[in-house]
Amino acid sequence: MRTYLSIVAVLVVLAITAACGGTSSGDKTKTAAAGKPSVAATLAPAATAAASPATTAVSGTAIKVSVKDFAFALDKSSGPVGSFTFTATNTGPTDHEFVVFKTDLAPDKLPLVADKSKVNEDGDGVHHIDEIEDLNISDTKSLTVTLEPGAYVFVCNLPAHYSQGMYTPFTVK
């Protein structure tokens, strides 16, 4: 009887997922060690995108970011709570990063590492959200993250870039 109920539960979950239009490139069931089916976790496309800095799909609020020595230019300085896709283009003339911090500190007062060459990503008062690394000259890369209400600062955290003013505030309301 217990095996029958387990199979029925799996079939109900699969039917609901199919009815909601959910699709996945993989099989939604796996066989457990005892030969009984068990449901495998499947992430929604937006959740998958949040985990991958190089995502190209745009969901939620789209923000264009121009990156150059030593500044960021965003097409929006704030947005609503939820998913954001930041599409950053490095116009050069050097390589950069796009690092997202949540903080109540002033953008120019973030904690620094001992040699003061960059922001301490684990420092007091900052919460590292995610980042685009290796944004080479002429590269365009996207980062999708879910942001809660609050103040954020975007920085290039390569040595000496933050100290040269390569940061910008962002607000989520």
N, C-alpha and C positions, 0 to 999 in steps of 0.2 A: 504494500500500500504506500509506504514512504517513497519508494522508487517511482511509482506511478505519479504521485503528487509532485515530485521533483521534475519529472519530465513535463507534466502539464504546466508547471510554473515557467520552465524554460520556453515552452511553446508560446505561452501568453506574452512573455517579454519580447520574443522575436516577432510576434504578430503586431504588438503595439509599436515596436520600432519600425517595422515595415509600413504600417499604416501612417506613421508620422513622416514618412518620406526619408528617414535616415538611411544613408548608404555608407558603405565602407568598402575599401578594396580588399579587406580580409574577411575570413570566416568568423562569424560572431559567436561560435561555440567552440569549446575545446573539450576533449575527453579527459576526465579526471582519472586518477590512478586506478580506481575501482571500475572503470569502464562506464561511469555515469556521466552524462553531459553536464557541464557547468558553464555559466555565462561568463564570457570574457568582457572586461571593461573596454568600452569604445568611447573615445573622446569626440566631442563635436568639433567640426572644422575650426571654429573660432578658438576653442581651447587648445587645439593642436597648434594653431598659428601663434598663440601667446608663448608657446614654449620654443619657438624657432625664430631666431633673429633674422634669418634670410627669407622670410615669408614674402610672397608677392601678392597674395590675395588681400584685398582691402575690405575690412569690416568695421562697423562703427564709424567713428570720426576719423577722417583722413587729414593728415597734416603733412605739408611739404616742408622740407628742411633743406636749406642751402648751407653748405659747410665750406668755409674758406679760412685762410690764415687771418686772423685768429678770432673768428666770430661765427655765430649761428644766426640765420635769418629764417624765421618761421612764418608761414602764411596765417597762422592763428596763434595768439598768446594764451588762450584758454579754451576750455571745452567742457561738455557735460560728463558726468560720471559714466563710466563704461569702457568700452573697447576703443582703443586708438591705434591707428596704423600710421607710423611715422616713416615717410619715404625720404631718405637723406641722400643728397647728391653732393659729392665732394668736388668743388670747382677748383681746388688746389691752392697754392702750388705744392703743398706737402700732404702726407697721409694724416688721417685723423681717426677719432672714435666718436661715438654718440652714446653717452652714458646717462641713464635716467636715475635720479635720486629723488626720494620723497624726503622733505625736510621743512622744518619751521625756521631754520637759520637763514640769514641773509645770503643771497647767492655768492657774494664775495667773502663770506666768513665760514666756509666749509672747513672741516678739520683736515689737516695735511699730514702726510707721512713725515717721518723724522727729518729727512733731508729737504723737506718743503718743496719737492719737485712736482707733487701731484696730490690729489684728494685721497684721503684715507677712506677707502670704500667700506671699511668696517668701523669707522670712527663714530664717536658720540654725536648724536643729533642727525645722522643721515641713515637712510635705509636704501640700499642699492636695489633697484627694481630689475633692470635688465640693461643690455647694451648691444650696440653694433660695434664689433671690433674690426680692425683692418679695413677701414674705409679709405681705400687707395685713391689716388688722383683719378678723376673722371668716373669713379664707381658710383652706382646708385644701388642702395640696399634698403630693405624695409624691415621694420620692427613692429610687431603687434603686441600690445600689452593692455591689460585691464587696469584702469586707474580709479582709485577712490577719491572722495573729496579731499582737497588739501593743496599745499604748495609743493611744487617740484622744481628741481634745477637740472638742466641738461648741461653736461660738461664734456669737453674733450679731455680725457685723463691721461694723455701721453705726457711724458715729462716736460714741464715748463709751459704747456699750453694753457692750463687753468690760470696760472699766475700772469699770463699775458692777456687775460680777459676772455678766454674762450669758454664762456658759460652764458646761459640765459634762463630766466625764470619762466615758469609755466604754472597756470592755476586750473584746477579741476573743481567745478562747482556742482 
